[in-house]
Amino acid sequence: MPLSFLNPWFWLAALAVVAPIWLHLRRKRETHLIRFSALRFLDDQPQPRQGPMRLRDLLLFALRVLALLAVVGAFAWPFLRGANTAPIQESRVYILDNTLSHQAGGGFTRDKARILTDLDNVGPSIQVAVIELISSPQIVVTFADSRESARQKLRELEPSHQRGSFLAAFRQASSLLANSLGEKKRVVFLSDSQENQWTENVNTPPFLRDMEVELPKAPSPALPNLWLSEPRAQRIFLGDKSLINFTVKLGHTGPATSANVALRANGQLIFNRTVDLEKAPESIVLQAQWEASPTAWLRGGVTVDGKPDALAEDNRVFFSLAPVVEGKVALLAQSPWLRLALSPEIMRGQWAVRMLDPANLSAELEENVGQASRLPYGTVPVPAAAPNEGTGETPALSSDADVLCIESSYLQSSQARKLLWRYLANGRGVLLLVNRLTPSVEGFLRELGFESEGTVTASKENPEKFQFVFSSHPIFHPFLSPDYGNLMDIKVWQYARLKAPQAMPLIFSERGAGLFFQSQKLQGKLFVAAFGMDREHSSWPIHQTFIPFLDLALQAARAEDPTPTSFEPAEIALIQLPTGSNAREAVLRDANRELLRAPVDQGHVQVRMPSNPGLYDLAYDEHSEVAKVFSVNPSPKESELVFSESPDAMRVWKYQTRAGVSPVQPKLANLSASAILQQRLWWWMVLAGLVFLLLEMALAEARKERA
């Protein structure tokens, strides 16, 4: 077995032995000596010249040289080519799937028990690590952990409701094995092998090299399941009533013919009924409506029960809805229908309306003179208000309303255009009704991102109707229920043909023309209707959907808290505090206890949601007042119990040997770094160096005493 060195460059340190000897011998042959003239006056008793000193103790010198060479050789790390003395024969990483879908059929409990059994059976030649597959895969057991410590950590694992990434778990396992000591590297994947997980990252470049992968065998291609997902609550006002419009999706696979669904909100049972699933699509949207107080938080949940159901943990979802805070609307319109719909008799408690005087818009602008009113229309202005010292946020202008509702006929005035621009620039909402087109109005629309192509007029006998409405938008989602009326009954006689590449059309006419748009070109939200809200343009003002639409449109245009209230388990939320808040920390609680505290940093706080579904309250500092209510629900993808035994992703992730080329057998000289580091020659070299140093010290001390 030839001897080699892992760090041969350390032998350069051997020059520490050669250099002094060479210099000594060179000095012996030196004949040209230069004497300083001043030294002759100090040499009162000249001594005869002596030649260079010779080695008087060869044994002492040899011990010192051997000690130095042994230490240098140890740092060079010698090893024997062809030797395989590594005590670790195999490095094995278990990936334990702890996502929600793996609870079906007791899969998580069964696979955890297998790892515990393997830990009892494997010998010391196999090192074991365990990765828990959750939202962020984490190493539960490392290679350095003892068997007893590994068993204790595994026993403490509880089933979770999270969704994780197969790709992230395999990358973590590959990183562990790359630094492991075993000659054989193996990954044991203990999972349900859910199909939608494999297809998420199927195009990832290969990264698994020189390792075996053991994949699970699915008990069946699919399992029956009932589940709930995507709960959505929205508040709507009809007259004096505050109504909750609620939708939830019921999913089902398998032979179940019916399911019982129960809805509860604020401790009250809203409905409890049986849903027929025979010949029903896989996903059903259930809808409910009830009256609730607008001044309190709404907390609720929905449950489903039916057989067969392989996964009961996804049979419940939670939802929450914030109380109503009265908004402010600035109205600049002549339409009597708009004025009536926004009157205090109809919108009391929802919207406080301030009628703007067209002849006195200069006073409206001068109440808060900022840069927004002085800049050209095409530039993004900076708000005039100073940032808040506590949060770093810029407070909104106090005299401006939350939303400006304006007709395009007033945009012929430069002051009205400045006012609209100021609202958008300062993050406020604008509802623009295009009831008139003039050159100045068309020019301003162009600056907002809308290109006018003239006016379309239809006859009273043959008006245009709505052909398509984007029902997933918050404004139009409640109109899926027939209780609010049918939007397709609305007639339009006159409208402006608008094109907006940077805006999203929400309503189309029968001819395919966009009738209602949402634009977010600037900081504030802009909604544009291509027609006016009067009888000359449309029948909408006298339709039963008009007041709910107007309320929902104003709510959508209003600047809202960007923090959502619905999260998945263990998801990280970035929460923005209210402007001017002096809170130092946020407190998250469930119904029984405090869960965590997180510090506030520059008006924001980062919170990791709990791992279990439910409703959780957020408060600030030591206050008991609830600032937010979060609902945590599992991912609906975890409810799709369809499995794959031979996924394409694994064939893509592993490096493949080309056809017709046999894998190269490793040569004896090409030992792995782990095998080299486990050879004991390094320790013998260090020990030899210490022995030589001890002998040198003992010999030198003995010679000293003798002298």
NUROTI-217303 format. One line per 2 residues: number of its first residue (from 1); their letters; for each residue x, y, z negated of C-alpha. Coordinates in pm, whole numbers, plus 50000, padded with zeros to 5 digits. Each point is the difference from the previous one (the first is absolute). Example, Ala and Ser with C-alpha at 12.3 -4.5 7.8 and 13.67 -1.06 7.14 Angstrom:
1> as> 51230 49550 49220 | 50137 50344 50066
! end
This chain:
1> mp> 50000 50000 50000 | 50183 50317 50114
3> ls> 50016 50291 49760 | 49856 50338 50101
5> fl> 49934 50331 49834 | 49678 50199 49992
7> np> 50187 50332 49947 | 50347 49945 50148
9> wf> 50084 50371 50007 | 50048 49991 49623
11> wl> 50331 49825 50063 | 50139 50340 50088
13> aa> 50025 50050 49626 | 50282 49742 50000
15> la> 50221 50281 50128 | 50007 50115 49639
17> vv> 50246 49711 49944 | 50200 50029 50323
19> ap> 50044 50377 50005 | 50200 50040 49672
21> iw> 50234 49713 50091 | 50064 50143 50344
23> lh> 50069 50345 49860 | 50234 49852 49741
25> lr> 50201 49810 50260 | 50009 50303 50228
27> rk> 50138 50210 49715 | 50275 49745 49948
29> re> 50134 50057 50353 | 49985 50381 49981
31> th> 50349 50161 50046 | 49925 50360 50081
33> li> 49929 50158 49661 | 49952 50376 49953
35> rf> 50099 50134 49659 | 49880 50330 49858
37> sa> 50296 50226 49920 | 49859 50104 49662
39> lr> 50003 49643 49871 | 50382 49987 49979
41> fl> 49999 50251 49712 | 49767 49774 49799
43> dd> 50203 49684 50051 | 50236 50029 49702
45> qp> 50063 49628 49971 | 49983 49858 50348
47> qp> 49918 49632 50024 | 50110 49773 50277
49> rq> 49749 49953 50274 | 49774 49694 49981
51> gp> 49827 49822 50283 | 49620 49957 50009
53> mr> 49855 49775 49729 | 49931 49640 50092
55> lr> 49714 49778 49885 | 50100 49881 49657
57> dl> 49686 49790 49925 | 49869 49812 50299
59> ll> 49733 49818 49797 | 49844 50321 49869
61> fa> 50003 50152 50347 | 49842 49687 50149
63> lr> 49716 50003 49745 | 49921 50361 50079
65> vl> 50002 49937 50374 | 49777 49694 49964
67> al> 49753 50191 49780 | 49977 50280 50255
69> la> 49958 49758 50290 | 49729 49806 49813
71> vv> 49798 50316 49934 | 50040 50116 50360
73> ga> 49903 49656 50125 | 49689 50001 49783
75> fa> 49886 50329 50154 | 50065 49855 50345
77> wp> 49747 49729 49900 | 50139 49670 50130
79> fl> 49770 49723 50120 | 50029 49665 50169
81> rg> 49861 49970 50350 | 49776 49697 50026
83> an> 49933 49983 49629 | 49639 50017 49891
85> ta> 50005 50010 49627 | 49699 50229 49962
87> pi> 49781 49875 49714 | 49693 50172 50157
89> qe> 49883 49783 50288 | 49671 50180 50074
91> sr> 49854 50348 49946 | 49622 49986 50004
93> vy> 49755 50292 50000 | 49632 49943 49928
95> il> 49756 50259 50137 | 49687 49975 49784
97> dn> 49701 50161 50169 | 49806 50193 49735
99> tl> 49758 50179 50230 | 49623 49982 49960
101> sh> 49937 49749 50278 | 50233 49745 49839
103> qa> 49758 49966 49708 | 49757 49816 50228
105> gg> 49989 49636 49896 | 50241 50062 49712
107> gf> 50297 50037 50235 | 50199 50238 49782
109> tr> 49967 49786 49687 | 50095 49685 50191
111> dk> 50310 50153 50159 | 50117 50153 49673
113> ar> 49976 49656 49840 | 50212 49856 50282
115> il> 50282 50246 49936 | 49993 49915 49628
117> td> 50023 49630 50087 | 50290 50059 50239
119> ld> 50187 50194 49733 | 49979 49695 49775
121> nv> 50128 49766 50271 | 50280 50189 50180
123> gp> 50354 49958 49876 | 50273 50257 49935
125> si> 50122 49972 50360 | 49688 50189 50119
127> qv> 49952 50364 49909 | 49643 50132 50009
129> av> 49844 50345 50041 | 49631 50092 50019
131> ie> 49843 50295 50186 | 49644 50103 49918
133> li> 49813 50109 50312 | 49784 50299 49903
135> ss> 49960 50351 50145 | 50374 50056 49947
137> pq> 50177 49662 49977 | 50203 49972 49683
139> iv> 50261 49753 49874 | 49857 49817 49701
141> vt> 50283 49748 49949 | 50358 50070 50107
143> fa> 50275 49748 50071 | 50167 50098 49673
145> ds> 49697 49925 49781 | 50006 49689 49786
147> re> 49743 49728 50057 | 49816 50082 49679
149> sa> 49990 50371 50082 | 49869 49919 50349
151> rq> 49722 49781 49858 | 49897 50273 49757
153> kl> 49981 50264 50273 | 49794 49774 50225
155> re> 49753 49915 49724 | 49939 50371 49946
157> le> 49887 50057 50360 | 49628 50063 50039
159> ps> 49792 49988 50321 | 49980 50342 50166
161> hq> 49756 50173 50236 | 50271 50165 50209
163> rg> 50092 49963 50365 | 50363 49947 50091
165> sf> 50216 49971 50308 | 50144 49667 50111
167> la> 50271 50187 50190 | 50115 50195 49693
169> af> 50015 49681 49792 | 50211 49814 50257
171> rq> 50235 50297 50033 | 50043 49996 49622
173> as> 50073 49626 50009 | 50251 50045 50283
175> sl> 50181 50268 49800 | 50020 49771 49696
177> la> 50135 49706 50197 | 50258 50215 50178
179> ns> 50172 50054 49663 | 49940 49652 49857
181> lg> 50266 49736 49918 | 49843 49687 50148
183> ek> 50124 49839 50319 | 49641 49917 50096
185> kr> 49746 50283 50003 | 49628 49933 49985
187> vv> 49675 50198 49974 | 49689 49828 49863
189> fl> 49691 50202 50093 | 49708 49920 49768
191> sd> 49699 50176 50150 | 49663 49945 50162
193> sq> 50160 50108 50332 | 49724 50252 50072
195> en> 49983 50062 50373 | 49952 50378 49995
197> qw> 50320 50033 49797 | 50207 49819 50261
199> te> 49863 50209 50288 | 50075 50338 49838
201> nv> 50376 49994 50072 | 50033 49739 50272
203> nt> 50229 50220 50215 | 50267 50055 49736
205> pp> 50354 49919 50124 | 50154 49678 49858
207> fl> 50174 50030 49665 | 49996 49647 49846
209> rd> 50338 49838 50065 | 50157 49673 49878
211> me> 49718 49904 49767 | 49723 49745 49980
213> ve> 49641 50116 49958 | 49732 49775 49854
215> lp> 49652 50118 50099 | 49679 49897 49824
217> ka> 49743 49766 50146 | 49655 50157 50007
219> ps> 49730 49769 49858 | 49759 50114 50273
221> pa> 49997 50257 50284 | 49746 50218 49814
223> lp> 49800 50017 49677 | 49645 50133 49947
225> nl> 49977 50334 49826 | 49767 50284 49904
227> wl> 50146 50343 49930 | 49924 50372 49968
229> se> 50210 50287 50134 | 50008 50370 50089
231> pr> 49751 50144 49749 | 49912 50356 50096
233> aq> 49789 50245 49800 | 49896 50343 50127
235> ri> 49783 50264 49838 | 49724 50166 50204
237> fl> 49746 50263 49897 | 49644 49989 50122
239> gd> 49809 50289 49851 | 50045 49986 49624
241> ks> 50114 49638 50004 | 50361 49887 49978
243> li> 50015 49668 50182 | 50282 49746 50018
245> nf> 50041 49836 50338 | 50197 49678 49953
247> tv> 50131 49740 50244 | 50203 49684 49946
249> kl> 50112 49720 50231 | 49904 49641 49926
251> gh> 50224 49745 50171 | 49938 49628 50025
253> tg> 50160 49695 50159 | 49885 49644 49968
255> pa> 49662 49830 49961 | 49849 50237 49742
257> ts> 49639 50080 50095 | 49926 50273 49744
259> an> 50166 50217 49739 | 49875 50200 49706
261> va> 50124 50360 49986 | 49965 50223 49692
263> lr> 50084 50372 49981 | 50049 50186 49672
265> an> 50086 50367 49945 | 50059 50175 49668
267> gq> 49863 49698 49816 | 49678 49989 50204
269> li> 49898 49715 50230 | 49926 50156 50338
271> fn> 49900 49687 50188 | 50035 49623 49979
273> rt> 49895 49810 50309 | 50076 49699 50215
275> vd> 50158 50052 50341 | 49930 49749 50275
277> le> 50325 49891 50170 | 49862 49759 50257
279> ka> 50080 50120 50353 | 50147 50316 49847
281> pe> 50332 50149 50119 | 50310 49937 49795
283> si> 49993 50357 49863 | 49675 50164 49887
285> vl> 49963 50363 49890 | 49769 50033 49700
287> qa> 49854 50340 49919 | 49828 50143 49694
289> qw> 49873 50336 49884 | 49907 50127 49658
291> ea> 49975 50321 49804 | 50282 50096 49762
293> sp> 50106 50301 49797 | 50230 50227 50204
295> ta> 50190 50124 49692 | 50151 49671 49878
297> wl> 50249 49748 50132 | 49840 49705 50175
299> rg> 50145 49659 49906 | 49871 49680 50150
301> gv> 50065 49652 50129 | 49852 49740 50233
303> tv> 50006 49622 49955 | 49915 49713 50234
305> dg> 49923 49641 49913 | 49956 49706 50234
307> kp> 50115 49648 50086 | 50235 49876 50133
309> da> 50260 50257 49898 | 50367 49902 49973
311> la> 50118 50335 49862 | 49788 50151 49724
313> ed> 50246 50280 49916 | 49890 50210 50302
315> nr> 49630 49989 49914 | 49999 50341 49833
317> vf> 50092 50353 50104 | 49997 50330 49813
319> fs> 49933 50358 50107 | 49999 50351 49852
321> la> 49881 50344 50107 | 50093 50340 49860
323> pv> 49736 50242 49870 | 49885 50289 50214
325> ve> 50178 50333 49971 | 49798 50285 50153
327> gk> 50164 50130 50315 | 50003 50347 50153
329> va> 49895 50082 50355 | 50052 50327 50186
331> ll> 49732 50027 50270 | 50031 50220 50308
333> aq> 49710 49891 50219 | 49667 50128 50127
335> sp> 49827 49662 50019 | 49698 50007 49767
337> wl> 50023 49621 49974 | 50353 50018 49864
339> rl> 49905 50273 49756 | 49703 49797 49880
341> al> 50195 49674 49969 | 50270 50172 49793
343> sp> 49759 50198 49784 | 50015 49959 49619
345> ei> 49662 49828 50004 | 50147 49709 50198
347> mr> 50372 49997 49914 | 49986 50099 49633
349> gq> 50271 49817 49805 | 50169 49885 50320
351> wa> 50101 50313 50188 | 50005 50365 49901
353> vr> 49953 50203 50317 | 50134 50351 50056
355> ml> 49857 50183 50302 | 50265 50203 50178
357> dp> 49914 50339 50147 | 50122 50022 50363
359> an> 50032 50377 49966 | 50220 49975 49690
361> ls> 50251 49727 50087 | 50288 50240 49943
363> ae> 49912 50007 49629 | 49994 49619 49998
365> le> 50349 49995 50147 | 50135 50267 49767
367> en> 49893 49817 49682 | 50300 49773 50041
369> vg> 50244 50154 50243 | 50266 49745 50078
371> qa> 50221 49907 50283 | 49726 49788 50153
373> sr> 49804 50310 50102 | 50302 50173 50155
375> lp> 50160 49724 50208 | 49915 49915 50361
377> yg> 49742 49730 50045 | 50242 49745 50141
379> tv> 50239 49994 49702 | 49966 49807 49677
381> pv> 49997 50255 49718 | 50129 49973 49646
383> pa> 49740 50046 49723 | 50023 50328 49817
385> aa> 49958 49847 49654 | 50312 49907 49804
387> pn> 50074 49638 49908 | 49886 49882 49660
389> eg> 50293 49969 49760 | 49862 49688 49832
391> tg> 49920 49791 50305 | 50179 50169 50284
393> et> 49676 50014 50201 | 49864 50307 50171
395> pa> 49661 50103 49863 | 49730 50082 50251
397> ls> 49872 50351 50049 | 49737 50059 49733
399> sd> 49743 50195 50203 | 49988 49758 50293
401> ad> 49734 49732 49998 | 50073 49629 50043
403> vl> 49846 49997 50349 | 49928 50267 50260
405> ci> 49693 49932 50216 | 50007 50230 50303
407> es> 49836 50033 50340 | 50221 50065 50302
409> sy> 49807 50314 50094 | 50173 50180 49709
411> lq> 50345 49906 50131 | 49983 50289 50245
413> ss> 50105 50207 49699 | 50372 49996 49924
415> qa> 49921 50018 49629 | 49791 49681 50021
417> rk> 50282 49825 50183 | 50247 50107 49732
419> ll> 49764 49874 49731 | 49962 49660 50164
421> wr> 50374 49975 50048 | 50062 50085 49636
423> yl> 49769 49723 49882 | 50177 49740 50211
425> an> 50347 50124 49913 | 49930 49985 49627
427> gr> 49870 49644 50006 | 49629 50087 49995
429> gv> 49736 49839 50218 | 49819 50154 50297
431> ll> 49676 49890 50169 | 49988 50175 50338
433> lv> 49676 49998 50202 | 50056 50093 50366
435> nr> 49673 50176 50081 | 50151 50248 50249
437> lt> 50295 50016 50237 | 50172 50323 50105
439> ps> 50354 50060 50128 | 50119 50102 49653
441> ve> 49833 49696 49841 | 50146 49766 50261
443> gf> 50346 50146 49941 | 49974 49945 49627
445> lr> 49872 49644 50050 | 50303 49937 50216
447> el> 50226 50110 49715 | 49818 49753 49774
449> gf> 50065 49720 50249 | 49667 49996 50187
451> es> 49968 50063 50371 | 49661 50124 50117
453> eg> 49860 49890 50337 | 49680 50202 49992
455> tv> 49649 49942 49868 | 49771 49707 50082
457> ta> 49625 50067 49997 | 49740 49723 50019
459> sk> 49628 50040 50057 | 49753 49976 49716
461> en> 49841 49701 50170 | 50328 49811 50046
463> pe> 50233 50088 49711 | 50317 49814 49914
465> kf> 50019 49779 49693 | 50275 49860 49784
467> qf> 50144 49689 50161 | 50279 49914 49757
469> vf> 50067 50101 49638 | 50318 49904 49816
471> ss> 49822 49823 49715 | 50320 49917 49808
473> hp> 50065 50369 49934 | 49894 50118 49651
475> if> 49756 50250 50153 | 49805 49741 50196
477> hp> 50054 49681 49801 | 49685 50045 49784
479> fl> 49787 50024 50315 | 50048 49628 50054
481> sp> 49702 49978 49767 | 49667 50081 50169
483> dy> 49892 50179 49680 | 50179 50315 50116
485> gn> 49857 49999 50350 | 50124 49908 50345
487> lm> 50266 50226 50149 | 49924 49868 50348
489> di> 49668 50187 49995 | 50171 50340 50003
491> kv> 49963 50197 50323 | 50245 50255 50140
493> wq> 49898 50257 50262 | 50305 50223 50017
495> ya> 50361 49935 49902 | 50353 50107 50087
497> rl> 50212 49747 50186 | 50318 49980 49792
499> ka> 50322 49808 50045 | 50231 49958 49704
501> pq> 50308 49775 50038 | 50094 50057 49636
503> am> 49653 49949 49854 | 49796 49686 49937
505> pl> 49647 49994 50147 | 49743 49860 49758
507> if> 49685 50032 50215 | 49958 49941 50373
509> se> 49702 50088 50220 | 49836 49770 50253
511> rg> 50223 50150 50269 | 50314 49932 49798
513> ag> 50057 50359 49890 | 50142 50061 49653
515> lf> 49749 50179 49777 | 50168 49997 49658
517> fq> 50374 50005 49929 | 50241 49987 49710
519> sq> 50334 50180 50034 | 50288 50011 49756
521> kl> 50237 50215 50199 | 50056 50223 49699
523> qg> 50005 49944 49628 | 49623 50026 49957
525> kl> 49733 49776 50151 | 49812 50133 50302
527> fv> 49670 49853 50122 | 49863 50134 50328
529> aa> 49646 49947 50129 | 49963 50067 50371
531> fg> 49652 50146 49947 | 49828 50236 49761
533> md> 49769 49894 49718 | 49684 50163 50131
535> re> 49700 49896 50208 | 50149 50141 50321
537> hs> 50289 49755 49993 | 49885 49687 49817
539> sw> 49720 49832 49810 | 50239 49912 49716
541> pi> 49899 50289 49767 | 49646 49860 49973
543> hq> 50107 49634 49979 | 50002 49817 49666
545> tf> 50372 49927 50034 | 50097 50368 50010
547> ip> 50031 50082 49630 | 50185 49674 49912
549> fl> 50230 50059 50298 | 50070 50358 49896
551> dl> 50080 49894 49644 | 50230 49720 50116
553> al> 50174 50223 50255 | 50072 50263 49736
555> qa> 50131 49731 49765 | 50229 49866 50272
557> ar> 50129 50349 50086 | 50067 50083 49639
559> ae> 50359 49964 49879 | 50008 49680 49800
561> dp> 50233 49823 49763 | 50226 49786 50221
563> tp> 50020 49728 49734 | 49768 49709 50083
565> ts> 49805 49823 49728 | 50022 49647 50140
567> fe> 50320 49793 49989 | 50127 49645 50029
569> pa> 50155 49819 49701 | 50350 50123 49908
571> ei> 49985 50272 50266 | 50196 50318 49929
573> al> 49793 50320 49997 | 50134 50355 50028
575> iq> 49752 50220 49815 | 49982 50374 50049
577> lp> 49904 50201 49694 | 49754 50291 50018
579> tg> 50148 50340 50077 | 50119 50173 49685
581> sn> 50008 49684 49791 | 50256 49999 49718
583> ar> 49975 49627 49929 | 50325 49822 49915
585> ea> 49893 49639 50048 | 49716 49790 50135
587> vl> 49835 49720 49802 | 49833 49700 50165
589> rd> 49746 49804 49795 | 49757 49716 50048
591> an> 49683 49949 49799 | 50191 49878 49693
593> re> 50350 50141 49981 | 50269 50222 50141
595> ll> 50199 49836 50280 | 50277 50243 50089
597> ra> 50130 50356 49988 | 50177 50170 50289
599> pv> 50181 50337 49996 | 49885 50291 50216
601> dq> 50258 50131 50247 | 49928 50325 50188
603> gh> 49625 49958 49994 | 50005 49633 50101
605> vq> 50007 49673 49811 | 50078 49652 50129
607> vr> 49800 49713 49853 | 50009 49628 50076
609> mp> 49650 49860 49992 | 49924 49696 49781
611> sn> 50026 49651 50146 | 49643 49905 49914
613> pg> 49689 50137 50176 | 49780 50236 49802
615> ly> 49925 50362 49914 | 50269 50213 49835
617> dl> 49981 50352 49855 | 50270 50262 50040
619> ay> 50046 50280 49747 | 50275 50252 49928
621> de> 50207 50030 49682 | 49791 49926 49692
623> hs> 49669 50119 50143 | 49712 49754 50004
625> ev> 49830 50168 50297 | 50009 49776 50307
627> ak> 50170 50168 50296 | 49963 49712 50248
629> vf> 49854 49651 50017 | 50187 49753 50220
631> sv> 49856 49680 50140 | 50244 49715 50064
633> np> 49887 49727 50242 | 50190 49715 50171
635> sp> 50087 50020 50367 | 49726 49853 50221
637> ke> 50271 49823 50201 | 50061 49773 49702
639> se> 49646 49865 50039 | 50066 49860 50348
641> lv> 50075 49640 49903 | 50141 49882 50334
643> fs> 50336 49822 49986 | 50283 49900 50232
645> es> 50241 49708 49952 | 50247 50083 50279
647> pd> 50009 50380 50033 | 50167 50161 50298
649> am> 50155 50261 49772 | 50231 49745 49838
651> rv> 50135 49892 50338 | 50067 50367 50079
653> wk> 50162 50084 49665 | 50249 49711 50011
655> yq> 50309 50005 50220 | 49956 49727 50260
657> tr> 50273 49788 50164 | 49997 50024 50379
659> ag> 49870 49699 50188 | 50274 49755 50099
661> vs> 50251 50145 49753 | 50061 49794 49690
663> pv> 50063 50191 49681 | 50367 50047 49924
665> qp> 50116 49787 49708 | 50192 50204 49745
667> kl> 50372 49933 49988 | 50178 49914 49682
669> an> 50195 50324 50021 | 49684 50209 50011
671> ls> 49892 49963 49642 | 49729 50230 49876
673> as> 50093 50281 49766 | 49798 49838 49721
675> ai> 50196 49673 50033 | 50332 50187 50000
677> lq> 49908 50198 49691 | 49908 49682 49814
679> qr> 50340 49831 50050 | 50216 50006 49682
681> lw> 50341 50086 50147 | 49948 50363 49902
683> ww> 49964 49907 49634 | 50311 49782 50010
685> mv> 50201 50286 50150 | 49884 50239 49730
687> la> 50076 49744 49731 | 50348 49941 50144
689> gl> 50069 50373 50002 | 49902 50026 49633
691> vf> 50220 49702 49907 | 50302 50149 50179
693> ll> 49946 50334 49826 | 49978 49831 49659
695> le> 50320 49803 50064 | 50174 50317 50117
697> ma> 49896 50184 49686 | 50114 49715 49775
699> la> 50335 49963 50177 | 50066 50374 50001
701> ea> 49924 50022 49628 | 50231 49708 49924
703> rk> 50287 50150 50198 | 49947 50333 49829
705> er> 50026 49848 49652 | 50311 49803 50101
707> a> 50169 50315 50132
! end
